[in-house]
Amino acid sequence: MRNTLINKIGAFRLRCLAGLAALFIIVNLATRLVLQIGFPEALPMSWRMMGYLGEGLVNDMATLTFALLLPAAFILLPTNKFLGRRVGRLYCLAVIFCFSLVFIFTAFAEYFFWDEFGSRFNFIAVDYIIYTTEMLRNIVESYPLAPLLSAVAALAALATTVLWRTIRRRAGRLQPGAAGSADLRPRPGVRR
């Protein structure tokens, strides 16, 4: 019974990472499509666009390896006993939300970067890191941050909700009553 619990928690961890990987790919694909639709002069609509989207997918798959290093550490390092508790599940939910927020914020930033400089992130983006104070002042003066950050947070919350429901549905119920049971769905009539 203990091995079953460990296997199911391991599957739960992999589903969390797979969900974040899928979100990363979807957000990057959506970013490419939005840039294409929002700035058609940069890349005229044609059959060649499918090739560009394919190249972008290959690049995203390579980038995914690095993008998931930190979330993988946060999801794989906690003990099975910790993840089997409610606080462990809330911890995983918070990790998923934080990285959803990062992925979606990056997409928004990339859109506005393209709008201003006519390219995806490049060496100019390094200036935003080096000259942080000046760049942040420029951003605050140029963009309505409250609505933009609210939209990013709302989209991240929506993405987290969808991912979490999918993870819970597919993870199924672990063995109830096992030490450190990680029942990922509440059982009817049982209060926690």
Backbone bond lengths (Angstrom), bond angles and torsions (degrees), N, CA, C in turn:
res aa  C-N    CA-C-N  psi(-1)  N-CA   C-N-CA  omega(-1)  CA-C   N-CA-C  phi
1 M - - - 1.444 - - 1.532 109.73 -
2 R 1.323 117.49 -38.75 1.461 121.12 -179.62 1.531 110.72 -63.91
3 N 1.353 117.26 -40.36 1.461 119.87 178.32 1.523 111.34 -63.39
4 T 1.328 116.66 -37.11 1.459 120.30 177.43 1.526 110.11 -62.47
5 L 1.334 116.34 -42.88 1.452 120.84 178.81 1.527 110.62 -61.68
6 I 1.311 116.65 -46.24 1.467 121.10 179.77 1.523 110.36 -62.86
7 N 1.329 117.24 -42.71 1.470 120.01 178.82 1.520 111.54 -62.73
8 K 1.340 117.26 -41.30 1.459 119.80 -178.95 1.513 111.26 -69.50
9 I 1.344 118.03 -37.27 1.460 119.46 176.59 1.521 109.25 -67.16
10 G 1.336 117.62 -38.08 1.466 120.56 175.68 1.515 110.99 -61.47
11 A 1.324 117.02 -41.79 1.466 120.91 177.31 1.526 110.29 -65.34
12 F 1.324 116.86 -36.96 1.467 121.37 177.40 1.533 109.80 -61.91
13 R 1.326 117.39 -44.67 1.461 121.24 178.91 1.538 110.37 -60.38
14 L 1.324 115.85 -45.60 1.467 119.51 -179.10 1.521 111.49 -65.25
15 R 1.315 116.93 -35.63 1.467 119.40 177.45 1.531 111.08 -66.99
16 C 1.327 116.86 -36.82 1.476 119.72 175.83 1.519 110.12 -61.00
17 L 1.329 116.41 -46.61 1.467 120.15 179.99 1.521 111.68 -67.57
18 A 1.327 116.76 -39.80 1.466 119.78 178.30 1.527 110.69 -64.18
19 G 1.327 116.96 -38.09 1.462 120.58 177.27 1.521 111.49 -63.84
20 L 1.330 116.74 -42.84 1.464 119.81 177.41 1.526 111.10 -66.01
21 A 1.327 116.67 -37.62 1.470 119.98 177.86 1.525 110.25 -63.62
22 A 1.324 116.55 -44.76 1.468 120.24 178.62 1.524 110.65 -62.18
23 L 1.327 116.63 -42.00 1.463 120.00 178.44 1.525 110.89 -62.42
24 F 1.315 117.85 -41.83 1.465 121.81 178.84 1.523 110.96 -59.24
25 I 1.337 116.22 -46.70 1.467 120.75 -179.47 1.530 110.40 -65.16
26 I 1.328 117.21 -44.40 1.466 121.25 -179.14 1.530 111.12 -63.70
27 V 1.332 117.40 -44.23 1.465 120.43 -179.90 1.525 110.53 -63.41
28 N 1.327 117.58 -41.61 1.457 119.93 179.92 1.529 112.02 -68.68
29 L 1.320 117.48 -38.23 1.463 120.54 175.87 1.527 110.12 -64.30
30 A 1.335 116.16 -44.33 1.465 120.12 178.32 1.527 110.66 -62.24
31 T 1.331 117.10 -37.77 1.468 120.21 178.05 1.519 110.56 -61.60
32 R 1.322 116.81 -45.14 1.468 120.09 178.39 1.526 111.80 -61.20
33 L 1.321 115.82 -43.73 1.466 119.48 -179.35 1.534 111.32 -66.32
34 V 1.317 117.27 -41.10 1.459 120.70 179.06 1.524 110.09 -65.20
35 L 1.321 117.44 -41.52 1.465 119.80 177.36 1.529 110.30 -63.49
36 Q 1.323 116.55 -37.05 1.459 120.61 179.19 1.521 111.02 -66.09
37 I 1.316 116.31 -45.03 1.462 120.56 -178.36 1.527 110.99 -73.98
38 G 1.342 116.57 -40.29 1.458 120.44 -177.34 1.517 114.00 -74.36
39 F 1.325 116.95 -27.36 1.460 121.50 -177.58 1.532 109.39 -133.59
40 P 1.332 118.18 67.61 1.471 120.80 -174.72 1.526 113.51 -65.73
41 E 1.333 117.36 -20.97 1.460 118.96 -179.80 1.528 111.36 -68.26
42 A 1.330 116.94 -23.89 1.468 120.24 -178.85 1.528 111.18 -72.49
43 L 1.322 116.19 -36.55 1.456 120.42 -178.57 1.524 107.74 -147.00
44 P 1.333 118.14 95.39 1.466 120.04 -177.06 1.532 111.73 -57.53
45 M 1.321 114.80 143.10 1.463 119.91 177.83 1.518 110.14 -60.58
46 S 1.317 115.49 127.51 1.456 120.16 177.08 1.523 107.65 -166.96
47 W 1.318 114.66 178.99 1.460 119.47 176.63 1.521 110.60 -66.91
48 R 1.335 116.34 -23.74 1.463 119.84 178.39 1.518 111.39 -63.70
49 M 1.337 115.45 -24.28 1.458 119.08 179.77 1.529 110.99 -59.74
50 M 1.331 117.02 -35.86 1.466 119.87 178.14 1.530 110.64 -60.97
51 G 1.326 115.77 -37.69 1.463 119.98 176.10 1.513 111.64 -64.12
52 Y 1.343 116.10 -39.89 1.461 120.28 178.25 1.526 111.02 -65.59
53 L 1.325 115.71 -39.91 1.462 118.95 177.66 1.528 111.04 -65.81
54 G 1.331 116.71 -37.23 1.462 120.44 176.58 1.521 111.98 -65.46
55 E 1.338 116.25 -43.07 1.460 119.70 176.60 1.525 110.56 -62.54
56 G 1.335 115.60 -39.67 1.458 119.93 178.09 1.512 111.73 -63.15
57 L 1.323 117.12 -39.20 1.462 120.86 177.91 1.522 110.98 -63.47
58 V 1.319 117.01 -41.59 1.465 120.42 177.24 1.531 110.00 -61.93
59 N 1.336 116.62 -44.46 1.468 120.10 177.50 1.523 111.43 -62.69
60 D 1.338 116.65 -40.26 1.459 120.01 179.50 1.521 111.35 -64.71
61 M 1.313 117.06 -38.04 1.475 119.98 178.85 1.530 110.09 -63.63
62 A 1.332 116.60 -38.85 1.466 119.42 177.98 1.527 110.36 -68.96
63 T 1.316 117.09 -42.11 1.459 121.65 -179.98 1.523 111.10 -67.59
64 L 1.314 116.51 -31.16 1.460 121.87 -178.85 1.522 111.68 -56.29
65 T 1.316 116.17 -36.51 1.458 120.42 179.20 1.528 110.41 -55.78
66 F 1.317 116.26 -43.76 1.462 119.94 -179.40 1.521 111.98 -80.40
67 A 1.334 116.66 -34.62 1.456 120.24 -178.26 1.523 111.99 -66.09
68 L 1.338 117.51 -26.69 1.465 120.36 -178.32 1.523 113.77 -95.60
69 L 1.327 118.41 0.31 1.467 119.24 -179.48 1.529 111.86 -60.47
70 L 1.308 117.33 -50.85 1.462 120.62 -177.93 1.535 112.13 -68.59
71 P 1.348 119.18 -47.33 1.471 117.37 176.86 1.535 112.19 -60.61
72 A 1.326 116.80 -35.62 1.464 119.44 178.60 1.523 110.24 -62.84
73 A 1.307 117.36 -41.25 1.462 120.22 178.04 1.526 110.08 -61.97
74 F 1.332 117.08 -44.32 1.465 120.08 -179.34 1.523 112.69 -66.64
75 I 1.316 117.84 -31.04 1.465 120.29 -176.92 1.529 111.79 -91.38
76 L 1.318 118.32 -33.39 1.464 120.58 -175.36 1.528 113.74 -86.88
77 L 1.325 118.63 -24.35 1.461 120.50 -175.42 1.532 115.68 -75.56
78 P 1.320 121.07 -36.75 1.471 119.12 -179.16 1.534 111.72 -61.42
79 T 1.310 114.91 152.56 1.465 119.90 -178.91 1.529 110.85 -72.45
80 N 1.322 115.03 160.36 1.468 120.33 176.84 1.526 110.65 -62.22
81 K 1.326 116.00 -37.16 1.464 120.02 -179.53 1.539 110.11 -62.25
82 F 1.329 116.17 -43.15 1.470 120.56 178.68 1.526 110.75 -63.29
83 L 1.329 117.23 -46.83 1.467 120.03 -179.02 1.518 112.10 -68.45
84 G 1.321 116.55 -20.46 1.453 120.23 178.90 1.520 113.19 -75.83
85 R 1.310 116.83 -13.55 1.460 121.09 179.74 1.530 110.20 -95.00
86 R 1.325 113.69 165.33 1.461 119.44 179.62 1.529 110.98 -60.55
87 V 1.324 117.12 -40.86 1.465 120.02 -179.97 1.531 110.58 -63.25
88 G 1.310 117.55 -32.33 1.469 121.11 176.97 1.512 112.06 -67.30
89 R 1.322 115.39 -39.41 1.461 118.99 177.51 1.527 110.95 -68.87
90 L 1.328 116.74 -38.79 1.470 119.98 175.68 1.528 110.82 -64.08
91 Y 1.319 115.49 -36.71 1.469 120.94 176.43 1.536 109.82 -60.48
92 C 1.338 117.29 -48.05 1.474 120.84 178.78 1.525 110.87 -62.65
93 L 1.315 116.60 -40.06 1.458 120.58 177.36 1.528 110.49 -61.30
94 A 1.330 117.40 -42.07 1.470 121.07 178.42 1.526 111.23 -65.30
95 V 1.333 117.04 -39.10 1.468 120.42 177.89 1.529 109.98 -62.84
96 I 1.316 116.38 -45.44 1.466 120.65 179.51 1.528 110.07 -61.90
97 F 1.327 117.09 -42.95 1.466 119.83 179.42 1.529 111.01 -63.43
98 C 1.319 117.42 -46.19 1.475 120.69 -177.72 1.528 111.40 -60.05
99 F 1.319 117.02 -44.39 1.459 118.43 -178.13 1.526 112.01 -77.39
100 S 1.321 117.88 -27.78 1.468 120.14 171.02 1.524 109.40 -62.89
101 L 1.316 115.22 -42.01 1.463 120.97 177.80 1.525 110.93 -60.51
102 V 1.317 116.88 -44.03 1.475 120.93 179.90 1.524 110.59 -63.55
103 F 1.337 117.31 -46.67 1.473 120.74 -178.33 1.532 110.96 -61.80
104 I 1.324 116.94 -44.43 1.457 120.85 -176.64 1.532 110.56 -73.10
105 F 1.333 117.38 -39.49 1.463 120.37 176.54 1.526 110.54 -59.96
106 T 1.323 116.76 -41.37 1.461 120.58 179.08 1.523 110.89 -62.71
107 A 1.319 117.59 -38.95 1.466 120.57 178.04 1.528 110.67 -63.86
108 F 1.328 116.98 -44.06 1.461 120.29 177.67 1.530 110.06 -61.93
109 A 1.328 116.44 -45.42 1.465 120.32 -179.04 1.527 110.45 -61.30
110 E 1.325 115.69 -39.01 1.459 119.13 -179.50 1.531 111.85 -66.20
111 Y 1.317 116.65 -36.73 1.460 119.92 177.64 1.524 109.84 -61.57
112 F 1.324 117.92 -49.57 1.463 120.80 -177.77 1.528 111.81 -70.31
113 F 1.310 116.92 -30.65 1.463 120.07 175.43 1.531 109.32 -64.70
114 W 1.327 116.55 -44.03 1.475 120.84 178.55 1.526 110.20 -63.07
115 D 1.325 115.54 -42.03 1.460 119.79 179.98 1.526 111.02 -59.02
116 E 1.314 116.94 -38.26 1.464 120.01 -177.16 1.527 113.29 -85.37
117 F 1.335 117.81 -40.11 1.466 120.31 -172.01 1.524 114.76 -112.69
118 G 1.330 118.18 -7.21 1.459 121.06 176.51 1.522 114.52 72.29
119 S 1.322 117.38 23.03 1.464 120.08 176.35 1.529 108.87 -155.34
120 R 1.319 114.95 167.51 1.458 119.21 174.64 1.511 107.73 -74.55
121 F 1.321 117.31 179.34 1.465 120.23 -177.56 1.523 109.94 -52.16
122 N 1.320 116.39 133.99 1.454 121.77 179.18 1.524 108.65 -147.00
123 F 1.316 117.28 -155.05 1.455 120.63 -176.81 1.527 112.67 -61.90
124 I 1.328 117.61 -25.61 1.463 119.95 178.09 1.528 109.75 -64.36
125 A 1.320 116.94 -34.10 1.462 120.69 178.32 1.522 111.30 -62.06
126 V 1.332 117.34 -28.54 1.459 120.98 177.75 1.530 109.24 -64.61
127 D 1.342 117.58 -34.98 1.459 120.39 176.50 1.526 111.54 -60.26
128 Y 1.325 116.66 -33.77 1.455 120.02 177.54 1.526 110.82 -63.60
129 I 1.310 116.54 -29.81 1.464 120.53 178.63 1.528 110.54 -82.09
130 I 1.331 116.95 -42.98 1.466 120.87 -176.60 1.521 111.49 -71.04
131 Y 1.337 117.18 -46.50 1.465 122.17 -178.14 1.526 110.08 -104.63
132 T 1.306 115.70 59.51 1.460 122.08 -171.70 1.523 112.77 -57.45
133 T 1.321 117.97 -48.52 1.467 120.37 -175.46 1.514 111.77 -60.62
134 E 1.330 116.68 -48.28 1.459 120.28 -178.88 1.521 111.10 -64.32
135 M 1.317 116.38 -42.48 1.464 120.36 -178.24 1.524 111.27 -67.62
136 L 1.333 117.07 -41.15 1.462 118.94 178.68 1.527 110.90 -64.29
137 R 1.321 117.11 -39.54 1.463 120.55 176.81 1.528 109.44 -60.70
138 N 1.317 117.29 -43.48 1.464 122.08 179.04 1.529 111.12 -62.35
139 I 1.324 116.37 -43.46 1.472 120.89 -179.86 1.522 110.70 -64.36
140 V 1.342 117.13 -44.85 1.468 120.98 -179.29 1.529 110.96 -61.91
141 E 1.337 116.54 -37.59 1.462 120.17 -179.89 1.533 112.45 -75.30
142 S 1.328 117.30 -28.21 1.463 120.66 -171.69 1.520 115.25 -93.42
143 Y 1.318 118.89 -26.64 1.464 120.98 -170.90 1.525 111.22 -127.21
144 P 1.334 117.00 148.54 1.470 120.73 175.40 1.539 109.11 -78.76
145 L 1.309 116.59 90.02 1.465 120.86 -171.13 1.525 114.08 -66.63
146 A 1.331 117.80 -40.43 1.471 119.41 -176.65 1.535 111.82 -58.51
147 P 1.335 119.86 -50.49 1.467 118.36 178.36 1.533 112.73 -65.67
148 L 1.330 116.78 -37.47 1.473 119.31 -179.60 1.525 111.34 -65.73
149 L 1.326 116.69 -46.85 1.469 119.56 -179.70 1.524 111.33 -68.04
150 S 1.334 116.75 -32.26 1.471 119.87 175.53 1.527 110.38 -65.57
151 A 1.329 116.42 -40.97 1.468 120.00 177.93 1.519 110.81 -64.71
152 V 1.328 116.85 -41.23 1.471 120.35 177.90 1.524 109.87 -61.43
153 A 1.331 117.24 -46.85 1.466 121.02 -179.54 1.532 111.20 -63.43
154 A 1.329 116.91 -40.91 1.469 120.10 179.70 1.530 110.92 -65.18
155 L 1.329 117.11 -43.77 1.467 119.90 178.23 1.532 111.00 -65.06
156 A 1.327 117.02 -38.20 1.467 120.05 177.87 1.529 110.42 -65.60
157 A 1.331 117.10 -40.08 1.464 120.28 177.68 1.529 110.72 -64.65
158 L 1.327 116.93 -41.44 1.463 120.83 177.60 1.530 110.70 -63.52
159 A 1.332 116.81 -46.72 1.465 120.52 179.50 1.522 110.63 -61.91
160 T 1.328 117.05 -40.35 1.465 121.04 179.38 1.520 110.79 -64.75
161 T 1.320 116.64 -42.11 1.464 120.41 179.52 1.527 110.90 -61.85
162 V 1.318 116.37 -46.22 1.473 120.29 179.96 1.528 110.24 -63.87
163 L 1.325 116.45 -46.14 1.474 119.62 179.56 1.521 111.13 -62.15
164 W 1.314 116.81 -45.30 1.464 120.38 -176.60 1.528 111.07 -64.26
165 R 1.311 117.47 -42.46 1.474 119.93 178.22 1.531 110.70 -64.05
166 T 1.326 116.64 -39.40 1.462 120.01 178.11 1.521 110.77 -65.82
167 I 1.320 117.04 -43.76 1.468 121.29 179.75 1.518 110.14 -62.25
168 R 1.325 116.82 -47.03 1.468 120.11 -179.22 1.518 111.65 -64.11
169 R 1.330 116.79 -41.07 1.460 120.40 -178.62 1.526 110.17 -63.94
170 R 1.323 116.56 -41.87 1.459 120.04 -176.88 1.519 113.08 -81.26
171 A 1.319 116.79 -26.05 1.459 119.76 -178.87 1.522 110.64 -72.05
172 G 1.313 116.37 -29.80 1.449 119.16 179.76 1.509 110.99 72.60
173 R 1.280 115.19 -172.24 1.454 121.50 -178.05 1.519 109.21 -98.35
174 L 1.309 115.61 130.30 1.453 120.47 176.19 1.523 108.68 -81.87
175 Q 1.298 115.78 170.25 1.457 121.29 -176.66 1.526 111.17 -59.71
176 P 1.334 117.86 113.16 1.461 118.69 178.09 1.518 109.62 -69.19
177 G 1.320 115.22 145.57 1.456 119.50 177.46 1.511 113.69 86.35
178 A 1.317 119.13 -10.13 1.457 120.44 177.97 1.523 108.28 -71.76
179 A 1.319 115.69 152.74 1.458 119.59 179.85 1.521 108.71 -59.12
180 G 1.313 115.45 125.77 1.462 118.81 -179.00 1.518 111.66 67.57
181 S 1.329 116.67 32.52 1.460 120.98 -175.96 1.518 111.97 -50.38
182 A 1.305 114.61 134.96 1.469 120.37 -178.59 1.514 110.03 -112.02
183 D 1.320 116.07 51.77 1.452 120.67 177.72 1.517 107.82 -61.51
184 L 1.322 116.87 109.02 1.454 121.05 -171.05 1.519 112.98 -84.75
185 R 1.327 117.03 -9.72 1.464 120.55 175.58 1.519 107.85 -125.12
186 P 1.319 117.22 135.85 1.466 118.01 178.36 1.521 110.64 -64.95
187 R 1.320 115.53 136.71 1.455 120.14 177.77 1.525 109.08 -84.39
188 P 1.325 117.76 142.53 1.473 120.23 -179.48 1.529 110.12 -60.31
189 G 1.320 115.26 136.05 1.456 120.33 175.81 1.517 114.06 80.93
190 V 1.308 119.48 -1.36 1.452 121.07 -179.54 1.520 107.92 -108.67
191 R 1.331 115.02 124.13 1.468 118.88 179.29 1.508 108.66 -95.39
192 R 1.306 115.19 143.35 1.487 120.46 178.50 1.497 109.42 -110.87
